[in-house]
Amino acid sequence: MEHTSESGFPIASRGELGRAAARLVRADPGMFFFTIGFGTVAAALALAPPWLAGVMIDKITGGASLAEVDRYGAALVILAVLQLLISRYSFLVTARYGLRLSQRLRRSIVDRVLNLPARIVDKADAGDLMVRTTNDTRSVTGIFSNAAPEMLISIVQVVLTFIFIAVLSVPLAIVTIIGMLGIPVVTRWYLRRAASGYLAEADGHAQLAESLSGTVNGARAVELYGLQRRRQDDIVRRAATARAAQFATLRLRSVLFPAVDSSYAIALVVVLLVGAWMFQANAIALGSLIAILLYVRQISAPLDVVLLWLESLQSGIASFARVEGLAGSNIANTPTSTGIPSGSAVVVSNVSFAYSHGPTVLHGIDLEIRPGENLVIVGASGAGKSTLARLLVGIEAPTTGSITLGGVEASALPLEVRRSQIALVTQEQHLFHDTIRTNLLLAHPDAEDHELHAAMSAVGAHWLDSLPAGLDTVVSQDDGLSGAHAQQIALARVLLSDPQTVVLDEATSLLTPGSASTVERSLWSVLEDRTVITIAHRLATARVADRIAVIDDGRIRELGDHEELLRREGLYMRLWNAWQGGPH
């Protein structure tokens, strides 16, 4: 990776972009070469009329008959019509090839996003990820389906135009190149600055999108804590940064295009002066000179197409770098293990963990969780409970030590195997804008309706029976379903997926204390032959657990059942007494 954006996602280097583009081309080499060949024929036909016009002028000045001139005129019309038809078909062929590339790219992007490790998605800048999968993807596919076809034909036409000019007169071809030297000079100046400029522009828009989405999604918290002014200032600051980056690329274009237009005029005037002198010296025929002048005038059209698309190409390359960055090696999944878990025993051996660029939050954790055990993990806020839960399900890998499921490292298990072995349910659950049935079937696609109802009943979701559409109720902002309902649907999904081990991290936090206790007892009853690990703040949950692990400052301080830990009169007893004395 060349470097990393502020969001933490990498940005691909030029070498990686080249290899990615080559992979896309190699996927359909026959169509690629057919497109190139057809574009070359179309470009060559576009150069025939000026050459034929020059021949006609030489014939007329040489005293050719009217019938002969008419034949050349008819040939000129036929070539023009043929060139129009073939150019149109060439563009369609090239655009179709571009659309195929775009389709492959979109599939690749979707696969990459869906296969991003959960630890990366959880810590990702949501605005940046959304911009990469929407705006950046749209920009890249636009390059492949629109810019690339036009640029391909135009570049071939520019090259062939210079070849035709050289065939008619090598000196005037050299003069034409000298007259247009300003174009490569200013283009080189532009390209050296454009890549970083457009990357900064894209990153600025991503940061602005993140601030806007964070403010909208957290509107209640903003209002509750009086953060309106602070959030407004943050949005204004990021908008100013995005605007400054956009103005920087605009300044680049304000230099490029006027310089190019001036180069066209200079080249035409110089060729006209030198060509007139050569004509007077009988060094070139009038028809050839006129054909060359037509070519010099005509070459501006394909060059303009190339340069006009150059801006989009630079923006597209920046977007391509950001999209390809999703495949960066530093966010790749942990190498998978080929081992198959034997049983459901969970063994935590001397585990320590620190988040990137942060302090160590877990220290030397040793814990063996027996198959079928009901373990509750308690501790003060920030003690490391949720971090341990993420390690247990393999979302994060320990910095040191190991966590095994059935004898296999948890973070190295293939995703499908891990899902069948262990499931994590947190207080934050996502429901897709679809029916309740569809949201439940995600866990067990072949489940019958009676199984779905049984799962919902087991988690206390009796409200399902009161819905007019029942399982066919569409989940939306207007359906009246609360966060507590979403948690119950998520818990029902766990029952349907039937994993060997379930980790509940505040999974019933949005339910009332009474409902939470009822749901948890129901879950334990249904999952009595499964291992259940519960991260709990409500200590009523801990009272009936097989064992309780008390975490403090990233270490397991106490381990035992409720009565045993109370007899020790240690940290757990203080937590219990504090909870008993508060509302519950």
C-alpha positions as CSV (number, residue, x, y, z in Angstrom):
1,M,0.0,0.0,0.0
2,E,1.2,3.5,-0.9
3,H,-0.3,5.2,2.2
4,T,-3.3,5.2,4.4
5,S,-6.2,7.7,4.5
6,E,-7.4,9.3,7.8
7,S,-10.1,6.6,8.0
8,G,-7.5,3.9,8.4
9,F,-8.3,2.3,5.1
10,P,-5.2,1.9,2.8
11,I,-4.9,3.5,-0.6
12,A,-3.4,1.3,-3.4
13,S,-0.1,2.3,-5.0
14,R,0.4,2.8,-8.7
15,G,1.9,-0.6,-9.1
16,E,-1.0,-2.3,-7.4
17,L,-3.4,-0.3,-9.6
18,G,-1.5,-1.5,-12.7
19,R,-1.8,-5.1,-11.6
20,A,-5.5,-4.7,-10.8
21,A,-6.2,-3.2,-14.2
22,A,-4.2,-6.0,-15.9
23,R,-6.3,-8.6,-14.1
24,L,-9.5,-7.0,-15.4
25,V,-8.1,-7.0,-18.9
26,R,-6.9,-10.6,-18.7
27,A,-10.4,-11.7,-17.8
28,D,-11.5,-11.1,-21.4
29,P,-8.4,-10.7,-23.6
30,G,-10.2,-11.6,-26.9
31,M,-12.7,-8.7,-26.4
32,F,-9.9,-6.4,-25.5
33,F,-7.9,-6.9,-28.7
34,F,-11.1,-6.9,-30.8
35,T,-12.0,-3.5,-29.2
36,I,-8.5,-2.2,-29.9
37,G,-8.6,-3.4,-33.5
38,F,-12.0,-2.0,-34.3
39,G,-11.0,1.3,-32.7
40,T,-7.9,1.5,-34.9
41,V,-10.0,0.9,-38.1
42,A,-12.5,3.6,-37.0
43,A,-9.7,6.1,-36.3
44,A,-8.0,5.4,-39.7
45,L,-11.2,6.0,-41.6
46,A,-11.6,9.3,-39.8
47,L,-8.3,10.4,-41.4
48,A,-9.2,9.4,-44.9
49,P,-11.3,12.5,-45.9
50,P,-8.5,15.1,-45.4
51,W,-6.1,13.0,-47.4
52,L,-8.7,12.5,-50.2
53,A,-9.5,16.2,-50.2
54,G,-5.8,16.9,-50.7
55,V,-5.7,14.5,-53.6
56,M,-8.7,16.2,-55.2
57,I,-7.1,19.6,-55.0
58,D,-3.9,18.2,-56.6
59,K,-6.1,16.7,-59.4
60,I,-8.0,19.9,-60.0
61,T,-4.8,22.0,-60.1
62,G,-3.4,19.3,-62.5
63,G,-6.3,19.8,-64.9
64,A,-8.3,16.6,-64.1
65,S,-11.6,16.2,-65.8
66,L,-14.9,16.9,-64.0
67,A,-15.9,13.2,-64.1
68,E,-12.7,12.3,-62.3
69,V,-13.3,14.9,-59.7
70,D,-16.8,13.7,-59.2
71,R,-15.5,10.2,-58.6
72,Y,-13.2,11.5,-55.9
73,G,-16.1,13.5,-54.4
74,A,-18.4,10.4,-54.4
75,A,-15.6,8.4,-52.7
76,L,-15.2,11.2,-50.1
77,V,-19.0,11.0,-49.3
78,I,-18.9,7.2,-49.1
79,L,-15.8,7.3,-46.8
80,A,-17.5,9.8,-44.5
81,V,-20.7,7.7,-44.2
82,L,-18.6,4.5,-43.7
83,Q,-16.5,6.3,-41.1
84,L,-19.6,7.4,-39.2
85,L,-21.1,3.9,-39.2
86,I,-17.9,2.2,-38.1
87,S,-17.1,4.8,-35.5
88,R,-20.5,4.4,-34.0
89,Y,-20.2,0.6,-33.9
90,S,-16.7,0.9,-32.6
91,F,-17.9,3.1,-29.7
92,L,-20.7,0.6,-28.9
93,V,-18.2,-2.3,-28.9
94,T,-15.8,-0.4,-26.7
95,A,-18.5,0.8,-24.3
96,R,-19.8,-2.8,-24.1
97,Y,-16.3,-4.0,-23.1
98,G,-16.1,-1.1,-20.6
99,L,-19.4,-2.2,-19.1
100,R,-18.1,-5.8,-18.7
101,L,-15.1,-4.5,-16.9
102,S,-17.3,-2.3,-14.7
103,Q,-19.5,-5.3,-13.9
104,R,-16.5,-7.4,-12.8
105,L,-15.2,-4.5,-10.8
106,R,-18.5,-4.1,-9.0
107,R,-18.7,-7.8,-8.1
108,S,-15.1,-7.6,-6.8
109,I,-15.9,-4.6,-4.7
110,V,-19.0,-6.2,-3.2
111,D,-17.0,-9.3,-2.4
112,R,-14.3,-7.3,-0.7
113,V,-16.6,-5.3,1.4
114,L,-18.6,-8.4,2.5
115,N,-15.3,-10.2,3.3
116,L,-13.8,-7.3,5.3
117,P,-13.0,-8.6,8.8
118,A,-15.5,-7.5,11.4
119,R,-12.8,-5.9,13.5
120,I,-12.0,-3.6,10.5
121,V,-15.7,-2.7,9.8
122,D,-16.3,-2.0,13.5
123,K,-13.4,0.5,13.6
124,A,-13.9,1.9,10.2
125,D,-14.8,5.4,9.2
126,A,-18.4,4.7,8.1
127,G,-18.4,7.8,5.8
128,D,-15.2,6.8,4.1
129,L,-16.4,3.2,3.5
130,M,-19.7,4.5,2.1
131,V,-17.9,6.9,-0.2
132,R,-15.6,4.2,-1.5
133,T,-18.5,1.8,-2.2
134,T,-20.7,4.5,-3.8
135,N,-19.1,7.6,-5.2
136,D,-15.7,6.0,-5.8
137,T,-17.1,2.9,-7.4
138,R,-19.4,5.0,-9.6
139,S,-16.4,7.1,-10.7
140,V,-14.3,4.0,-11.6
141,T,-17.1,2.3,-13.5
142,G,-17.7,5.5,-15.3
143,I,-14.1,5.6,-16.4
144,F,-14.3,2.0,-17.7
145,S,-17.7,2.4,-19.5
146,N,-17.4,6.0,-20.8
147,A,-14.0,7.6,-20.5
148,A,-12.0,4.6,-21.6
149,P,-13.9,3.9,-24.9
150,E,-13.6,7.6,-26.0
151,M,-10.0,8.0,-24.9
152,L,-9.0,4.7,-26.6
153,I,-10.4,5.8,-30.0
154,S,-9.1,9.3,-29.6
155,I,-5.5,8.3,-28.7
156,V,-5.4,5.9,-31.7
157,Q,-6.6,8.8,-33.9
158,V,-4.0,11.2,-32.6
159,V,-1.2,8.7,-33.3
160,L,-2.4,7.9,-36.8
161,T,-2.8,11.6,-37.5
162,F,0.8,12.2,-36.8
163,I,1.7,9.2,-39.0
164,F,-0.4,10.6,-41.9
165,I,1.2,14.0,-41.5
166,A,4.7,12.4,-41.6
167,V,3.8,10.4,-44.7
168,L,2.9,13.6,-46.5
169,S,5.8,15.7,-45.1
170,V,8.3,14.7,-42.5
171,P,9.5,18.4,-42.0
172,L,5.9,19.6,-41.3
173,A,5.3,16.6,-39.0
174,I,8.3,17.8,-37.0
175,V,7.0,21.4,-37.1
176,T,3.6,20.2,-35.8
177,I,5.2,18.4,-32.9
178,I,7.3,21.4,-32.0
179,G,4.3,23.6,-32.1
180,M,2.4,21.4,-29.7
181,L,5.3,20.9,-27.3
182,G,3.4,23.0,-24.8
183,I,0.7,20.2,-24.5
184,P,3.0,17.5,-23.0
185,V,4.8,20.0,-20.9
186,V,1.7,21.4,-19.2
187,T,0.1,17.9,-19.1
188,R,3.1,16.5,-17.3
189,W,2.9,19.4,-14.8
190,Y,-0.8,18.7,-14.3
191,L,-0.4,14.9,-13.8
192,R,2.4,15.3,-11.2
193,R,0.0,17.3,-9.0
194,A,-3.4,15.9,-10.0
195,A,-3.1,12.4,-8.3
196,S,-2.5,13.8,-4.8
197,G,-5.0,16.6,-5.4
198,Y,-7.8,14.3,-6.4
199,L,-7.0,11.9,-3.5
200,A,-7.1,14.9,-1.1
201,E,-10.5,15.9,-2.7
202,A,-12.0,12.4,-2.3
203,D,-10.7,12.1,1.3
204,G,-12.1,15.5,2.1
205,H,-15.6,14.5,0.9
206,A,-15.3,11.2,2.8
207,Q,-14.5,13.1,6.0
208,L,-17.4,15.4,5.5
209,A,-19.8,12.5,4.8
210,E,-18.6,10.8,8.0
211,S,-19.2,14.0,10.1
212,L,-22.7,14.4,8.5
213,S,-23.7,10.8,9.0
214,G,-22.4,10.8,12.6
215,T,-24.4,13.9,13.4
216,V,-27.6,12.6,11.8
217,N,-27.3,9.1,13.4
218,G,-26.5,10.6,16.8
219,A,-29.1,13.4,16.7
220,R,-30.6,12.4,20.0
221,A,-27.2,12.4,21.8
222,V,-26.3,15.8,20.1
223,E,-29.6,17.3,21.5
224,L,-29.3,15.6,24.9
225,Y,-25.7,16.9,25.6
226,G,-26.1,20.2,23.8
227,L,-23.5,19.4,21.2
228,Q,-25.2,21.3,18.3
229,R,-22.6,24.0,18.2
230,R,-19.7,21.6,18.4
231,R,-21.1,19.4,15.6
232,Q,-21.9,22.4,13.5
233,D,-18.3,23.7,13.8
234,D,-16.9,20.2,12.9
235,I,-19.1,20.0,9.8
236,V,-18.1,23.6,8.8
237,R,-14.4,22.8,9.3
238,R,-14.6,19.6,7.2
239,A,-16.6,21.3,4.6
240,A,-14.0,24.0,4.3
241,T,-11.3,21.3,4.0
242,A,-13.3,19.6,1.2
243,R,-13.9,22.9,-0.5
244,A,-10.2,23.9,-0.4
245,A,-9.2,20.5,-1.9
246,Q,-11.8,21.0,-4.7
247,F,-10.5,24.5,-5.4
248,A,-7.0,23.1,-5.6
249,T,-7.9,20.7,-8.4
250,L,-9.9,23.5,-10.1
251,R,-6.7,25.7,-10.2
252,L,-4.9,22.8,-11.9
253,R,-7.5,22.7,-14.6
254,S,-7.4,26.5,-15.0
255,V,-3.8,26.1,-16.1
256,L,-4.1,23.0,-18.2
257,F,-6.9,23.9,-20.6
258,P,-5.9,27.4,-21.6
259,A,-2.3,26.2,-22.2
260,V,-3.6,23.4,-24.5
261,D,-5.8,25.7,-26.5
262,S,-2.9,28.1,-27.0
263,S,-0.7,25.2,-28.3
264,Y,-3.3,24.3,-30.9
265,A,-3.2,27.9,-32.3
266,I,0.6,28.1,-32.2
267,A,0.9,24.7,-34.1
268,L,-1.6,25.7,-36.8
269,V,0.1,29.1,-37.4
270,V,3.6,27.7,-37.5
271,V,2.6,24.9,-39.9
272,L,0.8,27.4,-42.1
273,L,3.9,29.7,-42.3
274,V,6.4,26.9,-42.8
275,G,4.1,25.1,-45.3
276,A,3.6,28.3,-47.3
277,W,7.4,28.8,-47.6
278,M,7.8,25.1,-48.6
279,F,5.0,25.5,-51.2
280,Q,6.7,28.5,-52.7
281,A,9.9,26.6,-52.8
282,N,8.1,23.7,-54.6
283,A,9.0,21.4,-51.6
284,I,5.4,20.3,-51.1
285,A,2.2,20.1,-53.3
286,L,-0.7,22.3,-52.5
287,G,-3.0,19.3,-51.9
288,S,-0.6,17.8,-49.4
289,L,-0.2,21.2,-47.6
290,I,-4.0,21.6,-47.3
291,A,-4.4,18.0,-46.1
292,I,-1.7,18.6,-43.4
293,L,-3.5,21.8,-42.3
294,L,-6.7,19.9,-42.1
295,Y,-5.0,17.2,-40.0
296,V,-3.5,19.8,-37.7
297,R,-6.9,21.4,-37.2
298,Q,-8.5,18.0,-36.9
299,I,-6.1,16.7,-34.3
300,S,-7.4,19.1,-31.7
301,A,-10.7,17.2,-31.5
302,P,-9.3,13.9,-30.3
303,L,-6.7,15.6,-28.2
304,D,-9.5,17.6,-26.5
305,V,-11.4,14.4,-25.8
306,V,-8.3,12.9,-24.2
307,L,-7.6,16.0,-22.1
308,L,-11.2,16.5,-21.2
309,W,-11.4,13.0,-19.9
310,L,-8.0,13.3,-18.3
311,E,-9.6,15.2,-15.4
312,S,-12.1,12.4,-15.0
313,L,-9.3,9.9,-15.4
314,Q,-7.3,11.4,-12.6
315,S,-10.3,11.5,-10.4
316,G,-11.1,7.9,-11.5
317,I,-7.5,6.8,-10.7
318,A,-7.8,8.3,-7.2
319,S,-11.1,6.5,-6.7
320,F,-9.6,3.3,-8.1
321,A,-6.7,3.6,-5.6
322,R,-9.2,4.0,-2.8
323,V,-11.4,1.1,-4.0
324,E,-8.4,-1.2,-4.5
325,G,-7.2,-0.2,-1.0
326,L,-10.0,-2.3,0.4
327,A,-8.0,-5.3,-0.7
328,G,-4.9,-4.0,1.2
329,S,-2.8,-6.6,2.9
330,N,-2.9,-4.8,6.2
331,I,-6.7,-5.3,6.5
332,A,-6.7,-8.9,5.1
333,N,-8.3,-11.6,7.1
334,T,-6.1,-13.6,9.4
335,P,-4.8,-16.7,7.6
336,T,-7.4,-19.5,8.1
337,S,-6.7,-22.8,9.8
338,T,-7.4,-26.1,8.1
339,G,-8.2,-27.7,11.4
340,I,-11.7,-28.7,12.4
341,P,-12.8,-27.9,16.0
342,S,-13.2,-31.0,18.2
343,G,-16.0,-30.2,20.7
344,S,-16.9,-26.8,22.1
345,A,-14.3,-26.3,24.8
346,V,-13.0,-22.7,24.9
347,V,-9.5,-22.3,26.2
348,V,-8.0,-18.8,26.9
349,S,-4.2,-19.1,27.5
350,N,-2.1,-16.2,28.7
351,V,-4.0,-13.7,26.5
352,S,-3.0,-10.0,26.3
353,F,-4.5,-7.6,23.9
354,A,-4.0,-4.0,22.8
355,Y,-5.8,-2.1,20.1
356,S,-3.7,-0.4,17.4
357,H,-1.7,2.5,18.7
358,G,-3.4,2.1,22.1
359,P,-2.6,0.8,25.6
360,T,-2.9,-2.9,26.6
361,V,-6.5,-3.5,27.7
362,L,-6.2,-7.2,28.6
363,H,-3.3,-8.7,30.6
364,G,-2.5,-12.4,30.9
365,I,-6.0,-13.8,30.8
366,D,-6.2,-17.6,31.5
367,L,-9.7,-19.2,31.4
368,E,-11.0,-22.6,30.5
369,I,-14.7,-22.7,29.6
370,R,-16.2,-26.2,29.7
371,P,-18.7,-27.4,27.0
372,G,-22.3,-26.7,28.1
373,E,-21.2,-24.3,30.8
374,N,-23.1,-21.1,31.6
375,L,-20.4,-18.5,32.4
376,V,-21.1,-14.9,33.2
377,I,-18.4,-12.2,33.0
378,V,-18.9,-9.1,35.1
379,G,-16.9,-6.0,35.9
380,A,-16.9,-2.3,35.9
381,S,-17.4,-0.3,32.7
382,G,-14.1,-0.3,30.7
383,A,-12.7,-3.3,32.5
384,G,-12.3,-5.2,29.2
385,K,-15.4,-7.4,29.1
386,S,-16.5,-6.6,25.6
387,T,-12.9,-6.8,24.3
388,L,-12.7,-10.3,25.7
389,A,-16.0,-11.2,24.0
390,R,-14.6,-10.0,20.7
391,L,-11.5,-12.2,21.2
392,L,-13.6,-15.2,22.2
393,V,-15.6,-15.1,18.9
394,G,-12.4,-14.5,16.8
395,I,-13.2,-10.9,15.7
396,E,-9.9,-9.8,17.1
397,A,-6.8,-11.9,17.5
398,P,-4.8,-11.7,20.7
399,T,-1.7,-9.6,20.8
400,T,-0.1,-12.5,22.8
401,G,-1.4,-15.8,23.9
402,S,-4.1,-17.9,22.3
403,I,-7.8,-18.6,22.3
404,T,-9.0,-21.9,21.0
405,L,-12.4,-23.3,20.1
406,G,-12.3,-27.1,20.2
407,G,-8.5,-27.0,20.0
408,V,-8.3,-24.6,17.0
409,E,-7.3,-20.9,17.2
410,A,-10.5,-18.9,17.1
411,S,-9.3,-16.1,14.9
412,A,-7.9,-18.5,12.4
413,L,-11.1,-20.4,11.8
414,P,-12.8,-19.9,8.4
415,L,-15.7,-17.6,8.7
416,E,-18.4,-20.3,7.9
417,V,-16.8,-22.8,10.4
418,R,-16.6,-20.0,13.0
419,R,-20.3,-19.2,12.6
420,S,-21.3,-22.8,13.2
421,Q,-19.2,-22.9,16.3
422,I,-19.7,-19.6,18.1
423,A,-22.0,-16.6,17.8
424,L,-21.8,-13.1,19.3
425,V,-25.0,-11.0,20.1
426,T,-24.4,-7.4,21.2
427,Q,-26.7,-4.6,22.1
428,E,-26.3,-3.1,18.6
429,Q,-28.2,-5.2,16.1
430,H,-29.0,-4.5,12.5
431,L,-32.3,-5.5,10.8
432,F,-32.5,-5.2,7.0
433,H,-35.4,-3.3,5.4
434,D,-37.3,-6.5,4.7
435,T,-39.8,-8.8,6.4
436,I,-39.2,-10.2,9.9
437,R,-39.3,-13.6,8.2
438,T,-36.4,-12.7,5.9
439,N,-34.4,-11.3,8.8
440,L,-34.8,-14.5,10.7
441,L,-34.1,-16.8,7.7
442,L,-30.6,-15.2,7.5
443,A,-29.6,-17.6,10.3
444,H,-31.4,-20.7,9.0
445,P,-32.6,-20.3,5.3
446,D,-34.5,-23.6,5.4
447,A,-36.4,-23.0,8.6
448,E,-40.2,-23.5,8.6
449,D,-42.6,-20.9,9.9
450,H,-43.3,-22.9,13.1
451,E,-39.5,-22.9,13.8
452,L,-39.4,-19.1,13.4
453,H,-42.4,-18.7,15.7
454,A,-40.8,-21.1,18.3
455,A,-37.5,-19.1,18.2
456,M,-39.3,-15.8,18.7
457,S,-41.4,-17.2,21.5
458,A,-38.3,-18.6,23.2
459,V,-36.9,-15.0,23.5
460,G,-40.1,-13.6,24.7
461,A,-41.2,-11.9,21.4
462,H,-44.9,-12.6,21.9
463,W,-45.7,-9.2,20.3
464,L,-45.1,-11.0,16.9
465,D,-48.6,-12.6,17.2
466,S,-50.2,-9.1,17.6
467,L,-48.8,-7.8,14.3
468,P,-51.4,-7.9,11.4
469,A,-48.9,-9.3,8.9
470,G,-47.0,-11.4,11.4
471,L,-43.8,-12.7,10.0
472,D,-44.4,-10.8,6.8
473,T,-44.2,-7.4,8.6
474,V,-41.7,-5.2,6.9
475,V,-39.0,-3.8,9.2
476,S,-38.8,0.0,8.7
477,Q,-38.6,3.2,10.6
478,D,-42.5,3.4,10.7
479,D,-43.2,-0.1,11.8
480,G,-43.3,0.7,15.5
481,L,-40.6,-1.9,16.3
482,S,-38.1,-0.7,19.0
483,G,-34.5,-1.5,19.7
484,A,-35.7,-4.1,22.2
485,H,-37.7,-5.8,19.5
486,A,-34.5,-5.8,17.3
487,Q,-32.6,-7.4,20.1
488,Q,-35.2,-10.2,20.4
489,I,-35.1,-10.8,16.7
490,A,-31.3,-11.0,16.9
491,L,-31.5,-13.5,19.8
492,A,-34.0,-15.6,17.8
493,R,-31.6,-15.7,15.0
494,V,-29.0,-17.1,17.3
495,L,-31.4,-19.9,18.3
496,L,-32.1,-20.7,14.7
497,S,-28.4,-20.8,13.7
498,D,-27.8,-23.2,16.7
499,P,-24.1,-22.6,17.3
500,Q,-22.0,-24.6,19.8
501,T,-21.2,-21.5,21.9
502,V,-23.2,-18.3,22.3
503,V,-21.6,-15.1,23.6
504,L,-24.1,-12.5,24.8
505,D,-22.6,-9.0,25.2
506,E,-25.3,-6.9,26.8
507,A,-27.6,-8.6,24.4
508,T,-30.7,-7.8,26.5
509,S,-29.7,-4.3,27.6
510,L,-32.6,-2.6,25.8
511,L,-35.1,-4.8,27.6
512,T,-36.6,-4.0,30.9
513,P,-34.8,-5.8,33.8
514,G,-37.7,-8.2,34.4
515,S,-38.0,-9.0,30.7
516,A,-34.2,-9.3,30.4
517,S,-34.1,-11.9,33.2
518,T,-37.0,-13.8,31.7
519,V,-35.4,-13.8,28.2
520,E,-32.0,-14.9,29.5
521,R,-33.5,-17.8,31.5
522,S,-35.5,-18.8,28.4
523,L,-32.3,-18.7,26.4
524,W,-30.4,-20.8,28.9
525,S,-33.2,-23.3,28.9
526,V,-33.3,-23.6,25.1
527,L,-29.4,-23.7,25.0
528,E,-29.0,-25.9,28.0
529,D,-26.6,-28.3,26.1
530,R,-24.7,-25.3,24.6
531,T,-22.0,-23.1,26.1
532,V,-23.3,-19.7,27.0
533,I,-21.0,-16.8,27.9
534,T,-22.8,-13.7,29.1
535,I,-21.3,-10.2,29.5
536,A,-23.5,-8.7,32.1
537,H,-24.0,-5.4,33.9
538,R,-27.2,-6.6,35.6
539,L,-25.9,-9.0,38.3
540,A,-29.2,-10.9,38.5
541,T,-27.9,-12.7,35.5
542,A,-24.8,-13.8,37.4
543,R,-26.7,-15.2,40.3
544,V,-27.8,-18.3,38.5
545,A,-24.7,-18.9,36.4
546,D,-22.5,-22.0,36.7
547,R,-19.4,-19.7,37.2
548,I,-18.7,-16.0,37.3
549,A,-15.5,-14.4,36.1
550,V,-14.8,-10.9,37.6
551,I,-12.7,-8.7,35.4
552,D,-11.0,-5.6,36.7
553,D,-8.4,-3.5,34.8
554,G,-8.0,-6.1,32.1
555,R,-7.4,-9.0,34.5
556,I,-9.5,-11.8,35.9
557,R,-9.5,-11.1,39.6
558,E,-12.0,-13.7,40.8
559,L,-13.6,-16.9,39.4
560,G,-16.3,-19.0,41.0
561,D,-20.0,-19.3,41.5
562,H,-22.2,-16.7,43.1
563,E,-22.2,-18.1,46.7
564,E,-18.5,-18.8,46.6
565,L,-17.6,-15.3,45.4
566,L,-19.8,-13.7,48.1
567,R,-18.0,-15.7,50.8
568,R,-14.7,-14.3,49.6
569,E,-15.9,-10.8,50.4
570,G,-13.9,-9.4,47.5
571,L,-14.5,-7.4,44.3
572,Y,-17.6,-9.4,43.3
573,M,-19.3,-8.8,46.7
574,R,-18.7,-5.1,46.4
575,L,-20.2,-5.1,42.9
576,W,-23.1,-7.2,44.1
577,N,-23.8,-4.9,47.1
578,A,-23.6,-1.8,44.9
579,W,-26.0,-3.3,42.4
580,Q,-28.4,-4.4,45.2
581,G,-28.4,-0.9,46.6
582,G,-29.2,0.6,43.2
583,P,-32.2,0.4,40.9
584,H,-32.6,-3.0,39.2
